[in-house]
Amino acid sequence: IDYVTGTWNAQVTEWLDTMGASVSGELFTLWNRPVSIAAGVEYREESTRTLYDENSLAGRFATINGANIAKTGNNVKEAFAEIAVPLLADLPFAQSVTLNAAARVSDYSTRGSIWSWKVGGVWEINDSIKLRATRSRDIRAANLNELFSLRSTLFTSVVDVRDGVEGAPITNMTLFTGGNPNLDPETADTLTAGVVLTPKFIPGLNLSVDYYDIKIKDVITTLTAQQIVNSCYLQGNTGACSQITRNQAGVITEINGSFINVASFRNKGIDFEMSYRTSLEGIGAPGQINFRAIANYVDTLEVDNGIIAIQGAGYLGSQATYLVPKWRGTLSAVYESDSFGADLRGRYVDGGGYAPANVLANQGDDVRIKSRVYVGPGLRAYIPFGNGDRFTIYGSIQNVFDRKPPVAAISSPYFDLIGRYFTMGARINF
């Protein structure tokens, strides 16, 4: 056994050097309110180094033989500016209207310069009604692993559909994966708009509704060997074709499956929040009680990797990373006094299908996953001592009714996989 097996290991070291300077202040006043600004510059340098074991360096493993990566990395130079300007104030239809804007330019040593920005506004009609909206361009640069991870070797097989799907041969080939220093940053266009209500005739009540629409392009991802072949010969993607190598006989021998900018992402929905806090002294009881409800509705969750577009809203089973329930929410009631505290929390996860038909044909919509409600109470006792110090004893139960996760959605992150469990403890505040 020792002769035919060995230990694979890698030692990875990463460095981060960063510096920056910023200035902020108030330029002047409009409508008796300050015009505020902030500006600054930043510099970051990231590096990584990987050292492999002697068996990998000698190429003794059948797959995934590593090779040392010398210290390598990238740097980014940035400059930013932000401003908040009061446009109107103290008018019958506008208690205040504020414009806020920001811009940032980032210069990456690997791919050059790119801009990100945002423009937003808040319109306080009166003490009870506030409107808000923001439009932004956001970016995410590739990390060190996506840029510089070493090429790994895997042996796999693909259905060679170059001449059509019917009777296509199965070919054994080598798949190379790893970093790509030519990756561009991901870019996102985001729109949010909402309303906040704090009605004066119900003191302590707060309501908010916010719409969001997020579109990301040039998403960094990897494709499987079969997806690359299908993209080339079934979708006509010339970029995918360039990743395929054939020998003189026309047989696929190698496929480059490194990170690429190919995917897109779209997420659209509505967030709801309500809270109500009131003192119980009016009814002769000590303490206060706080109710809070949070809900999220997902209208669209689409991930398109250039091969397949997955419409994941309303599905909960296979490939749970791209699937999400249409509705989720939590409801809580919390009581607090000087000597005692209690809470009761409920969490709702909407049901749905297993997977879209283009992910799992003939099963996705036939297998239905039921919704779940999870309930958990908690208690706390506060014992004062000394000069204003406090000793706290607390306990809680999560998933008190021991609701089991759906078997068909065991990999979903939205369902409780543990079952009923208890937490108890003590804490001292000095």
C-alpha positions in Angstrom: 0.0 0.0 0.0 2.8 2.4 0.9 4.4 1.7 -2.5 1.4 2.6 -4.6 0.0 5.5 -2.5 1.4 8.8 -1.3 0.5 11.9 0.6 -0.5 15.0 -1.5 -0.2 18.4 0.1 0.4 22.0 -0.7 1.5 25.0 1.4 -0.1 28.2 0.3 1.1 31.6 1.5 -0.7 34.8 0.8 0.3 38.5 1.3 -1.8 41.6 1.4 -0.3 45.1 1.5 -2.7 48.1 1.6 -2.5 51.8 2.2 -4.9 54.7 1.8 -5.7 58.3 2.6 -9.0 60.1 2.7 -10.5 63.4 3.5 -14.1 64.3 4.4 -16.0 67.4 5.5 -18.8 69.9 4.8 -18.3 72.4 1.9 -21.2 74.8 2.6 -24.9 74.8 3.3 -28.0 74.6 1.2 -31.5 75.0 2.8 -29.6 75.3 6.1 -28.2 71.8 5.7 -24.6 70.9 4.9 -23.2 69.7 1.6 -21.0 66.8 2.6 -18.1 65.3 0.6 -15.5 62.6 1.0 -12.6 61.6 -1.3 -9.6 59.4 -1.1 -7.0 57.1 -2.7 -6.2 53.5 -2.0 -3.5 51.0 -3.0 -3.6 47.2 -2.5 -1.2 44.6 -3.5 -2.1 40.9 -3.2 0.4 38.0 -3.7 0.3 34.2 -3.4 2.9 31.4 -3.4 2.2 27.6 -3.5 4.7 24.9 -2.6 3.8 21.2 -3.3 5.0 17.9 -2.0 7.9 16.0 -3.5 5.6 13.3 -5.1 3.6 16.0 -6.9 6.8 17.7 -8.1 8.1 14.4 -9.4 4.8 13.7 -11.3 4.1 10.5 -9.4 0.4 10.8 -9.1 -2.0 9.8 -11.8 -3.8 13.1 -11.6 -3.5 16.5 -10.0 0.3 16.6 -9.9 1.1 20.1 -8.6 4.0 22.3 -9.6 5.3 25.1 -7.4 4.0 28.6 -8.1 6.5 31.3 -7.4 5.3 34.4 -5.6 2.9 36.1 -8.0 0.0 38.5 -7.7 -1.5 41.8 -8.8 -2.1 45.3 -7.5 -4.9 47.9 -7.8 -4.8 51.7 -7.5 -8.1 53.4 -6.7 -9.4 56.9 -6.3 -13.0 57.7 -5.1 -15.2 60.6 -4.3 -18.7 60.9 -2.6 -21.1 63.8 -2.2 -24.4 64.3 -0.4 -26.4 67.4 -1.5 -29.7 68.7 0.1 -31.8 69.7 -2.9 -35.0 70.8 -1.0 -36.0 71.2 2.7 -38.7 72.4 5.0 -41.4 72.7 2.2 -45.0 71.5 2.5 -44.3 68.6 0.1 -40.7 68.0 1.0 -39.4 67.9 4.5 -36.1 67.1 2.8 -34.8 65.9 -0.6 -31.2 64.7 -0.6 -29.1 63.6 -3.6 -26.1 61.3 -2.9 -23.6 60.2 -5.5 -20.2 58.4 -5.6 -17.7 57.3 -8.1 -14.6 55.1 -8.0 -11.9 54.4 -10.6 -9.9 51.2 -10.1 -6.7 50.4 -12.1 -5.9 46.7 -12.0 -2.4 45.6 -13.0 -3.8 42.6 -14.8 -6.6 44.2 -16.8 -6.4 48.0 -16.7 -8.9 50.6 -15.4 -12.7 50.3 -14.7 -15.3 52.7 -13.2 -17.9 52.0 -10.6 -20.5 54.5 -9.4 -23.8 55.1 -7.8 -26.5 57.8 -7.8 -29.3 57.8 -5.2 -31.8 60.0 -3.6 -34.0 60.2 -0.5 -37.3 62.2 -0.4 -38.8 62.7 3.0 -42.2 63.9 2.2 -43.1 64.3 6.0 -42.4 62.5 9.2 -44.5 59.6 8.1 -43.4 58.9 4.5 -40.0 58.6 2.9 -39.1 57.5 -0.6 -35.6 56.2 -1.6 -33.9 54.9 -4.8 -30.4 54.1 -5.9 -28.9 53.2 -9.3 -25.3 51.8 -9.3 -22.6 50.1 -11.4 -20.7 47.7 -9.2 -17.7 45.5 -10.0 -15.9 42.5 -8.6 -12.4 41.7 -9.7 -11.1 38.2 -10.0 -9.4 36.8 -6.9 -6.0 35.3 -6.7 -7.3 31.7 -7.1 -9.2 32.7 -10.2 -6.2 34.5 -11.7 -3.2 32.5 -10.7 -4.2 29.0 -9.5 -2.0 26.3 -11.0 -3.2 24.3 -13.9 -4.5 20.9 -12.7 -4.9 17.7 -14.8 -8.0 15.6 -14.8 -8.9 12.6 -16.9 -12.5 12.4 -18.0 -14.7 11.6 -21.0 -17.0 13.5 -23.3 -19.6 12.8 -25.9 -18.1 14.3 -29.1 -21.1 16.0 -30.7 -19.1 17.7 -33.5 -21.0 15.7 -36.2 -24.3 15.7 -34.3 -25.8 14.1 -31.2 -27.1 11.0 -32.9 -24.5 8.2 -32.6 -21.8 10.6 -31.2 -18.8 8.8 -29.9 -17.6 8.9 -26.3 -14.0 10.1 -26.1 -11.5 9.8 -23.2 -9.5 13.0 -22.9 -7.5 15.3 -20.5 -9.2 18.3 -18.9 -7.0 21.1 -17.6 -8.3 23.5 -15.0 -6.7 26.5 -13.3 -6.4 30.2 -13.2 -6.6 32.7 -16.0 -4.6 36.0 -15.6 -6.6 37.5 -18.5 -10.0 37.6 -16.6 -12.0 40.8 -16.7 -13.8 42.2 -13.6 -17.5 41.2 -13.2 -19.8 44.2 -13.7 -23.3 44.6 -12.2 -26.1 47.1 -12.8 -28.3 47.5 -9.7 -31.5 49.4 -9.2 -33.3 49.6 -5.8 -36.3 51.7 -5.0 -38.5 51.7 -1.9 -40.8 53.5 0.5 -40.5 53.8 4.3 -43.7 54.5 6.4 -43.6 55.6 10.0 -47.2 56.7 10.6 -47.5 59.2 13.4 -51.0 57.9 14.4 -49.4 54.5 15.3 -46.3 55.4 17.4 -43.6 52.7 17.2 -44.7 51.2 13.8 -42.2 51.1 10.9 -43.0 49.7 7.5 -40.7 49.4 4.4 -41.0 47.9 1.0 -38.0 47.8 -1.4 -37.7 46.6 -5.0 -34.4 45.4 -6.3 -33.1 44.4 -9.8 -29.5 43.2 -10.1 -28.0 42.2 -13.5 -24.4 40.9 -13.5 -22.4 40.2 -16.7 -19.0 38.7 -17.4 -19.5 36.4 -14.4 -16.3 34.4 -13.7 -17.0 30.7 -13.8 -15.8 27.3 -15.1 -17.5 24.9 -17.5 -17.4 21.2 -17.5 -15.7 19.4 -20.4 -19.1 18.4 -21.8 -20.4 21.9 -21.5 -17.5 23.2 -23.5 -18.0 20.7 -26.3 -21.7 21.3 -26.4 -21.1 25.1 -26.5 -18.7 24.8 -29.4 -20.6 22.4 -31.7 -24.3 22.8 -30.6 -24.3 26.6 -29.9 -21.5 27.7 -32.2 -19.5 29.4 -29.5 -16.1 30.1 -31.1 -14.5 30.9 -27.7 -15.4 27.4 -26.5 -14.0 25.9 -29.7 -10.7 27.5 -29.0 -10.5 25.5 -25.7 -10.7 22.1 -27.5 -7.6 20.4 -28.9 -7.7 17.5 -31.4 -5.0 15.2 -32.7 -4.2 14.5 -36.3 -7.0 11.9 -36.4 -9.5 14.5 -35.3 -10.0 13.0 -31.8 -10.4 15.3 -28.8 -7.3 14.9 -26.7 -7.4 18.0 -24.4 -9.8 20.6 -23.2 -8.9 23.8 -21.4 -11.4 24.3 -18.6 -9.8 27.3 -16.8 -11.8 30.2 -15.3 -13.5 32.4 -18.0 -15.8 35.4 -18.2 -18.9 33.8 -19.7 -21.8 33.7 -17.3 -24.6 36.2 -16.5 -26.8 36.6 -13.5 -30.2 38.3 -12.9 -31.9 38.6 -9.5 -35.1 40.6 -9.1 -37.5 40.7 -6.2 -39.1 42.7 -3.3 -38.0 43.0 0.4 -40.7 43.7 3.0 -40.1 44.7 6.7 -42.4 45.7 9.5 -41.6 46.4 13.1 -43.7 47.6 16.0 -42.3 48.5 19.5 -44.4 49.5 22.4 -44.0 49.9 26.2 -46.3 47.9 28.5 -46.3 50.6 31.2 -49.6 51.9 29.8 -51.4 48.7 30.9 -49.5 48.6 34.2 -46.9 46.0 33.2 -43.1 46.4 33.2 -41.0 46.2 30.1 -41.6 46.5 26.4 -42.5 44.3 23.5 -41.2 44.4 20.0 -42.8 42.6 16.9 -40.8 42.3 13.7 -41.6 40.7 10.4 -39.2 40.3 7.4 -40.1 38.8 4.1 -38.5 38.4 0.7 -40.2 37.6 -2.7 -38.0 36.5 -5.5 -39.5 37.1 -8.9 -36.4 36.2 -11.0 -33.2 34.3 -10.3 -31.6 33.4 -13.6 -28.0 32.1 -14.1 -26.8 31.7 -17.7 -23.4 30.1 -18.2 -23.5 30.5 -21.9 -24.6 26.8 -22.3 -27.8 26.7 -20.2 -29.9 29.4 -18.6 -31.4 28.2 -15.3 -34.5 30.0 -14.1 -34.2 29.1 -10.4 -37.0 31.0 -8.6 -39.5 28.6 -7.1 -37.3 25.5 -7.2 -35.5 23.9 -4.2 -33.9 20.6 -5.1 -31.0 19.9 -7.5 -28.2 22.4 -7.9 -29.4 24.3 -4.9 -26.8 27.1 -5.5 -28.9 28.5 -8.3 -32.4 27.7 -6.9 -34.4 29.7 -4.4 -37.9 29.6 -2.9 -40.3 32.3 -4.2 -41.1 33.4 -0.6 -39.1 33.4 2.6 -39.9 35.2 5.9 -39.3 35.5 9.6 -41.7 36.7 12.3 -40.6 37.4 15.9 -42.0 38.7 19.1 -39.5 39.8 21.8 -40.3 40.9 25.4 -37.7 42.6 27.5 -37.8 44.0 31.1 -35.1 44.7 33.7 -35.2 41.2 35.1 -36.7 38.9 32.4 -36.7 38.4 28.6 -38.5 36.1 26.2 -38.9 35.7 22.5 -40.8 33.5 20.0 -39.5 33.3 16.5 -40.9 31.7 13.4 -39.3 31.2 10.0 -41.2 30.3 6.8 -39.7 28.7 3.7 -41.9 28.5 0.6 -42.4 25.2 -1.2 -41.8 24.7 -4.9 -40.5 22.3 -7.6 -37.4 20.2 -7.6 -35.6 21.7 -10.6 -36.4 23.4 -13.9 -37.1 21.1 -16.8 -33.9 22.1 -18.6 -31.9 21.0 -15.5 -33.6 17.7 -14.9 -36.0 16.8 -17.6 -39.3 14.9 -16.8 -38.7 15.3 -13.0 -38.2 18.9 -12.1 -41.9 20.0 -12.0 -43.3 16.6 -11.1 -41.6 16.4 -7.7 -43.1 19.0 -5.4 -41.4 20.1 -2.2 -43.7 21.3 0.6 -43.2 24.5 2.5 -41.8 24.5 6.1 -42.4 26.6 9.2 -39.8 26.5 11.9 -40.6 27.8 15.4 -38.2 28.5 18.3 -38.7 30.1 21.8 -36.1 31.6 24.0 -35.9 32.8 27.7 -33.5 35.0 29.6 -33.2 35.9 33.3 -31.2 39.0 34.3 -29.6 39.1 37.8 -28.1 42.4 38.8 -25.1 42.5 41.1 -22.4 44.9 42.2 -22.4 48.4 40.8 -24.6 48.1 37.7 -23.2 44.7 36.6 -25.5 41.9 35.4 -25.5 38.2 35.3 -27.6 36.6 32.5 -28.9 33.0 32.2 -30.4 32.1 28.9 -31.8 29.2 26.9 -33.5 28.6 23.6 -34.9 25.8 21.4 -34.5 25.8 17.6 -37.0 24.0 15.5 -39.1 23.1 18.5 -41.5 20.8 16.5 -38.5 18.9 15.0 -39.6 19.5 11.4 -37.5 17.2 9.1 -36.1 18.6 5.8 -37.7 17.4 2.6 -35.8 14.4 1.3 -35.8 15.8 -2.2 -34.2 19.1 -1.0 -31.6 17.7 1.5 -28.9 19.8 -0.2 -30.9 23.1 -0.1 -29.5 25.7 2.3 -32.9 27.0 3.1 -34.2 24.0 5.2 -33.1 23.0 8.7 -31.0 19.9 8.4 -30.3 19.4 12.2 -33.7 19.1 13.7 -34.6 20.2 17.2 -31.7 21.4 19.3 -31.2 23.3 22.6 -28.9 26.1 23.6 -28.2 27.1 27.2 -25.6 29.4 28.7 -24.6 32.1 31.1 -23.0 35.5 30.5 -21.6 38.2 32.8 -21.6 41.9 31.8 -19.3 44.1 33.9 
